């Protein structure tokens, strides 16, 4: 009989890549992990690891075992969800990953709603960008991740993760100048071609979307500043150092402090990003997960429509 604990170690190695990373995540020594996997090899009767330089990789037989382990763990997650649903109240710990603007604009209100409805449920939140949050979700570092997808820029969706739609967040061109919101997009993006830009790092979905948007407007953006911190983006625009593309969630709780222009609509010129919650397959039915996702969606759903219009000025 194969040991589930050792199978989980093999699965961890699949997701984390190295014995050292597995050991650090599980608070074991690398030698202990190696010994347990050697025992699993004897139980399975086939080699499970093969050396590649100073690292190891899973053999085809190990990949088969990991696939079955995933199925077993998914079934166990469903069992935990059913067990939690049979109880009168929510307890335990829920671990959440959220990217910056979601953490700023949605998480505080969601925490308040959840604390009021389920005071015995502990919620731990880590600010984490989707590129890191989804692998960590699969590795069971988190129970729920808040992620995003830009229009006309689909991102890979790892197998074993389920998504639930939260809503959309409009993206706008942010320019140095007196606070104003323009509903007239004609030529504004192309007119910003000569400005320095601040964008998220190369390789991110946001950067690919923003670059494509600028190219569709006929220019290559002069990206002088890179950061995942959108508050830094905003500060650079406020001080007149750069143009940026900012989501409306940045303005939660306050008025725009820069000139904003609505982006053009149409094919190849998407102007919104969609927000999602992501959970491992089998865990989405857990009452704590469902309660969190509903609490997170509520402030987005109840956000006043047309909030930015009241600040409209010259475009």
C-alpha positions in Angstrom: 0.0 0.0 0.0 1.4 3.4 -1.0 1.7 5.9 1.9 -0.3 9.1 1.3 2.1 11.2 3.3 5.0 10.2 1.1 2.9 10.6 -2.0 2.2 14.2 -0.9 5.9 14.8 -0.6 6.4 13.6 -4.2 3.6 16.0 -5.2 5.2 18.8 -3.4 8.5 18.1 -5.3 6.5 18.3 -8.5 5.1 21.7 -7.6 8.1 23.3 -5.8 10.9 21.9 -8.0 13.6 21.1 -5.5 14.1 19.1 -2.3 15.3 22.2 -0.5 12.1 24.1 -1.4 10.0 21.2 -0.2 12.0 21.0 3.0 11.6 24.7 3.6 7.9 24.7 2.9 7.2 21.7 5.2 9.8 22.5 7.9 11.7 19.3 7.3 15.4 18.7 6.5 16.3 18.0 2.8 17.8 14.7 3.9 14.5 13.7 5.6 12.5 14.4 2.5 15.0 12.4 0.4 14.8 9.5 2.8 11.0 9.5 2.7 11.0 9.5 -1.1 13.5 6.6 -1.2 11.0 4.7 1.0 8.2 5.6 -1.5 10.4 4.3 -4.4 10.7 0.9 -2.6 6.9 0.9 -2.0 6.2 1.6 -5.6 8.9 -0.8 -6.9 10.0 1.7 -9.6 12.4 4.6 -9.8 10.7 7.9 -9.1 13.5 10.4 -9.3 16.4 10.8 -11.7 19.4 13.2 -11.4 19.6 16.3 -13.7 22.8 18.1 -12.8 22.6 19.0 -9.1 18.8 18.6 -9.1 16.4 15.8 -9.6 13.3 15.4 -11.7 10.3 13.1 -11.6 10.3 10.0 -13.8 7.2 9.2 -16.0 6.1 6.7 -13.3 6.4 9.4 -10.6 4.2 11.7 -12.8 1.6 8.9 -12.9 1.6 8.7 -9.1 1.4 12.5 -8.7 -1.7 12.6 -11.0 -3.4 10.0 -8.8 -2.3 11.9 -5.7 -4.0 15.0 -7.0 -7.2 13.1 -7.5 -7.0 11.7 -3.9 -6.3 15.2 -2.5 -9.2 16.7 -4.5 -11.5 14.1 -3.0 -10.2 14.8 0.5 -10.8 18.5 -0.1 -14.4 17.7 -1.0 -14.7 15.6 2.2 -13.4 18.5 4.3 -15.9 20.9 2.6 -18.8 18.5 3.3 -17.7 18.1 6.9 -17.4 21.9 7.4 -20.9 22.3 5.9 -22.4 20.0 8.5 -21.2 22.2 11.3 -23.1 25.2 12.8 -20.4 27.8 12.4 -17.2 28.5 10.6 -13.9 28.0 12.4 -10.3 27.4 11.5 -7.9 29.4 9.3 -8.5 30.6 5.7 -5.3 31.6 3.8 -5.8 34.2 1.1 -3.5 35.7 -1.6 -4.5 39.0 -3.2 -2.7 41.3 -5.6 -2.1 44.9 -4.6 -5.2 46.8 -5.8 -7.6 44.0 -4.7 -5.9 44.0 -1.3 -6.3 47.8 -1.0 -9.8 48.2 -2.4 -11.6 44.9 -1.6 -9.9 43.0 1.2 -10.5 45.4 4.1 -14.3 45.5 3.5 -14.4 41.8 3.0 -12.6 41.2 6.3 -15.1 43.3 8.1 -18.1 41.5 6.6 -16.5 38.1 7.4 -15.6 39.1 11.0 -19.2 40.1 11.6 -20.8 37.0 10.1 -18.2 34.4 11.2 -16.2 35.8 14.2 -14.5 32.4 14.9 -13.0 32.1 11.4 -9.4 33.3 11.2 -8.4 34.9 7.8 -4.8 35.4 6.9 -4.1 37.6 3.8 -0.8 37.9 1.9 -0.3 40.4 -0.9 0.9 38.3 -3.8 0.8 38.9 -7.6 -1.2 36.3 -9.6 2.0 35.0 -11.3 3.2 33.8 -7.9 -0.2 33.2 -6.2 -1.5 30.5 -8.6 1.5 28.2 -8.2 1.4 28.8 -4.5 -2.3 27.9 -4.5 -1.6 24.6 -6.2 1.2 24.0 -3.7 -1.4 24.5 -0.9 0.3 27.6 0.5 -3.1 29.4 0.1 -6.8 28.4 0.0 -8.0 31.2 -2.2 -6.2 33.6 -4.6 -7.6 36.7 -6.1 -6.4 37.0 -9.7 -7.0 39.1 -12.8 -7.2 38.8 -16.6 -6.8 41.6 -19.1 -9.1 41.9 -22.1 -7.7 40.2 -25.2 -4.8 39.0 -23.1 -5.9 35.5 -21.8 -3.5 34.1 -19.2 -2.7 30.4 -18.8 -5.0 28.6 -16.3 -3.2 25.8 -14.5 -5.0 22.5 -14.4 -6.5 21.8 -11.0 -7.7 25.4 -10.4 -11.3 26.6 -10.6 -12.2 30.3 -11.2 -15.2 32.3 -10.1 -15.9 35.7 -11.7 -15.8 38.7 -9.3 -16.5 41.5 -11.8 -14.7 44.0 -14.0 -12.4 46.9 -13.3 -12.0 49.6 -15.9 -8.5 50.6 -17.0 -7.7 54.3 -17.9 -4.9 56.3 -19.2 -3.4 58.4 -16.4 -1.5 61.6 -17.4 0.3 64.3 -15.5 -1.9 67.3 -15.1 -4.8 68.7 -13.1 -7.3 66.1 -11.8 -9.9 65.5 -14.5 -11.8 62.6 -16.1 -12.4 62.6 -19.8 -15.0 60.5 -21.6 -13.5 61.4 -25.0 -10.7 58.9 -26.0 -10.0 60.4 -29.4 -6.2 60.6 -29.9 -5.3 60.8 -26.2 -3.3 57.5 -26.1 -1.4 58.4 -29.3 -0.7 61.9 -28.0 1.0 60.3 -25.0 3.5 58.6 -27.3 6.3 61.1 -26.5 6.0 60.7 -22.7 8.0 58.4 -20.4 6.0 55.5 -19.1 5.7 53.4 -16.0 4.5 49.9 -16.4 4.6 46.6 -14.6 7.7 44.3 -15.2 8.2 42.6 -18.6 6.6 39.2 -18.7 3.5 40.1 -16.7 0.1 40.0 -18.2 -0.4 43.7 -17.4 2.8 44.6 -19.3 1.8 42.6 -22.3 -1.6 44.2 -22.4 -0.3 47.7 -22.0 2.4 47.3 -24.6 -0.1 45.9 -27.1 -2.5 48.8 -26.4 0.3 51.3 -27.2 1.4 49.5 -30.3 -2.2 49.5 -31.6 -2.2 53.2 -31.1 0.9 53.4 -33.3 3.8 53.8 -31.0 6.3 51.9 -28.8 6.1 53.1 -25.2 9.3 54.5 -23.7 9.2 52.5 -20.5 11.6 54.1 -18.1 10.1 52.8 -14.8 9.1 49.3 -13.9 7.2 48.2 -10.7 4.4 46.0 -9.6 3.5 48.7 -7.1 0.6 50.7 -8.7 0.8 53.3 -5.9 4.3 54.0 -7.2 2.9 54.3 -10.7 0.4 56.8 -9.4 3.0 58.8 -7.6 5.2 59.1 -10.7 2.2 60.4 -12.7 1.3 62.8 -10.0 4.8 64.3 -10.0 4.8 64.6 -13.8 7.4 61.9 -14.4 5.4 59.4 -16.4 2.2 58.3 -18.0 0.5 55.1 -16.8 -2.4 52.8 -17.2 -4.3 52.6 -13.9 -7.4 50.6 -12.8 -10.4 52.3 -11.2 -9.9 50.3 -8.0 -6.9 52.6 -7.3 -9.3 55.4 -6.5 -11.4 53.5 -3.9 -12.0 55.9 -1.1 -10.6 59.0 -2.8 -10.8 61.2 -5.9 -8.5 61.0 -8.8 -5.4 63.1 -8.3 -4.3 63.1 -12.0 -5.8 63.5 -15.4 -7.6 60.3 -16.5 -8.8 59.5 -20.0 -11.0 56.6 -20.9 -9.4 54.1 -23.3 -10.7 53.4 -26.8 -13.1 50.5 -27.2 -13.2 48.0 -29.9 -11.3 45.0 -31.3 -7.7 44.9 -30.0 -8.3 47.8 -27.7 -9.6 46.3 -24.5 -10.2 48.7 -21.6 -11.1 46.5 -18.7 -9.6 43.7 -16.6 -11.7 41.0 -15.1 -11.2 39.9 -11.5 -11.5 36.3 -10.3 -11.2 34.2 -7.2 -9.2 31.0 -7.8 -9.5 27.8 -5.7 -8.1 24.3 -6.0 -10.5 21.9 -7.6 -12.6 20.4 -4.8 -12.2 23.2 -2.3 -14.5 25.8 -3.8 -17.5 24.3 -2.0 -15.9 24.7 1.4 -18.2 27.1 3.4 -15.3 29.3 4.5 -14.1 29.7 0.9 -17.7 30.4 -0.3 -18.1 33.0 2.5 -14.9 34.7 1.7 -15.6 34.9 -2.1 -19.1 36.4 -1.4 -17.6 38.9 1.0 -15.0 39.9 -1.5 -17.5 40.3 -4.3 -19.8 42.5 -2.3 -17.8 45.7 -2.2 -17.0 45.4 -5.9 -20.7 44.7 -6.7 -21.9 47.6 -4.6 -19.3 50.1 -5.7 -21.2 53.2 -6.9 -21.5 53.3 -10.6 -20.1 56.3 -12.4 -18.0 57.4 -9.4 -15.3 58.9 -11.6 -17.8 60.9 -13.7 -18.3 63.4 -11.0 -14.7 64.5 -11.3 -15.0 64.9 -15.1 -13.3 67.9 -16.4 -11.3 69.0 -19.5 -10.0 66.1 -21.6 
